[in-house]
Amino acid sequence: MQPGLYVTFFDADEPPTRELPPVGPLDHVVMRHHQLVVERISVQQAEDLAVAIDRWLEAELELQRATGEEPGGTKRKEMRVSARDGVFVRFAVFGEAHERETTAELGPFAVVVVGPRTIEADGQALATRAASELAPWELTSAAGGDAGVHKPDIAFRTASGTYHAAITPASPAGAVVERVFTPAPPRIAAPFTLPPRTEPPFALPPRAEPEPVIRPREEQRATTPAARPAPPPPPIDEPPALTASDLDLIARIERDRAEETLRARIHEEERRRLGVDETAVEDEAATTWAMRYRPQAAGGEEGSAEGGGLSFGGLLWRMRFAIIGILLVGAGAYGFVAIRTGTAPTVAGAQPYTFVGVGSKFSGTRWDWVVNGVQRVNEAGKVRAQGVYYVVRVGATNKATDGAQLAPNDFTLIDANGVEHVASGLGGGVYQNADNPGSPNIWPASFPAGKTVTFNVVFDIDPSLPRGMSLGIADTPRTRVHLD
């Protein structure tokens, strides 16, 4: 392995047999939000001869996607950085000439893994970001005295290399977290031999048989139980004689039965006299003769409802379709206003955003912003889009000091389906340069403090995507701009 940094792109759920080989050696490596800044020392193929050529080419193509030379963004979300003599790490602000609150250098480490939410060095978390991929890194207690500091970018170097020129050197007062880097010695598996197993001799215990006892024949005859006679059957109980109380109970039951028969005959005669039909007789079998003559207040109310208008319940039933229509119109109006104004309730646990429209001014940490408009074109000078170029016209005012810089990967396009799209990089050819002088997209060389600079941010997207695009800016992670 030659001196320099080596980068391996991988996914956490990808099997080791399908992992891409490392690419390198590289120098002046800086990991920004959605773009990797590197300088290539030389092209070296993986030393493992078992790696197929298509996987090595895929690793080189993944490096070009990470640096923005190939559009579309990386297909693997995690990156592993290693070096022969160890890796040193600095958290900083890329392009900030007078960076405040510089952090100390950490290392050396054998391997540094950069994921979407965590940066780990030799299995120890150095920084995390819980909000989104646009949020800056928050250093953990593993960074020593810099714990809790927020930095957006991370730079790497080897023991004999230097950091990128756009990284501000650390202040002399910063405490350097020194680690002793010792390559792991080769592991030699000791021969393993099972010890001989000694089985104890097995012997059946002696069985103790009871000695037979021979008794005289007379004694055996005496101990043999004699046959017992069968017990006599139990006597049949005679029914007891009726008492005086039983006779009184029987007489009372007979009288009640006779009275019930008489009451039924009177009831039947009364129904026949009033002209009640047989169906009514069957339905009202549970009613008594006296119940037919109680006051019928409910019936009077029903009669008044039938003859003199509808009740309140009937009126609501006839107006049910009108009420449902009013509710549907109200729900649709609320949804339309909520989506247009950005005041719709958010899902529990989701990142809350503040939405602004085109032409609205809003402020971030170091810049003031305004989005002037959008445009869809097929070409940028002599470069043609793979799908369609979605051009966003942005105005930025530097609130910091001279020397602050912006890059296309500071901007993210979110479509109506919630999918994020990375802007085309400066090396992709869509911006005006010596190879494409006719491109209308000019990226500013500097951003003077207090002056508004207007420029285009270009995205190469699928032309079939619907309306509903929004723009996210790294300087304002909780603010998004409705574009169409």
Disulfide bonds with the S-S distance in Angstrom:
none
